[in-house]
């Protein structure tokens, strides 16, 4: 249950290391028993530390997944300093970048403020340049940032489609030049290119704009330290030097200048009598070259000092602190919303939850079989139930898994019983099968099955188990079926593609050839569906 698990905080560095380890495991081979043994051992240690709070093998909530995968990640990292991982390298690089940008911003703000506050004791400082560059311009930039942020949020789908989907299709399918180039490449390289674009779409679907949010606070540091440095320089100059401020204009009258100052001072207008020169002080600080400056009084010339400081504080420093804090909050929220329900993490969890003493672990490359039932037990269930796949599923004594529907090739339907599929689905995927439908064969039958799925009232996210023969190539019709299923399921609905080899007279669930699996895996990867799991019978 969710309340059993303490809040598990994830950082961007954790996500990078997780993807690194998942990719390394994926590249390790088609069927590595060492992976299963390693992950079962890690799970055993996690379960031992969790003793008395529940059975982790039966937990499938987002909190449970976050807890398990984070502890698995810590176990894979090993001791600090053993090996520099992408997350550590990223953190070190980011720290250096933050310092460099902060120092550059501070030096820039310091330099600009010093140049604007140059006073020779003969002519007052013209506040127009200070207000224009450090207050009005700051306000304009702040409005532009807010406008851009709101527009990007409203058009998030447009950005996602433009950057991840249309860009990859532009490179590989839509542009005639890409078609011409593809003809001159090998089919293997072409499939790898399609799979790479699919992987980009997968990461975009899982993590969204997380990595853009990660960079936002860094870019804001320049403006933040720019304004802080400018404010500090202004305060230091006011405390330790004698400054005089005035204004010059041929077109504006003192009344108009005072009105503009009132508008600018609205954010701190609640501070009565502070930060806004009076109309009389505005009139008396008007610099008229033909009259000279000897008639101007010191109180009038210094009345603009608090106005300039508060203007820089409210238009330069505080807005950037708020935006910076907001960007950090959005980044943390994006990390907190990760539920690790996508296929790669489900495969990892499946490996972890196989009991260490299971004498018959059945594991494919992309997914793992988690139960403890033996083949003999499953076959007994098959013999005691009619082979007709139409009709109601047998009611299990205890249901702990997700509700799911099985799509079975029509050629295989006559050779397998509902009880066998129910037992195997519970054993391998923690699924409780509620219905078995047929695909393949006639187009009418497949259309009817899809219509039944469309009309179905899904509980939670829903799941579909699609059992196909791996020795038959992944033609476009079968890939189109996977796309249709994604459109029929709820968001993040689970699709499990279970590949089997050529049926034997006494067993249709045979392992596929590694080459057949690799072909299917590469084509499925090109679909870019993070919640589509591909698993091999073993």
Beta strands, then each sheet from edge to edge (+ up, - down):
strand 1: 125-126
strand 2: 245-246
strand 3: 402-409
strand 4: 431-439
strand 5: 463-469
strand 6: 494-500
strand 7: 532-536
sheet 1: 1+ 2+
sheet 2: 4+ 3+ 5+ 6+ 7+
end
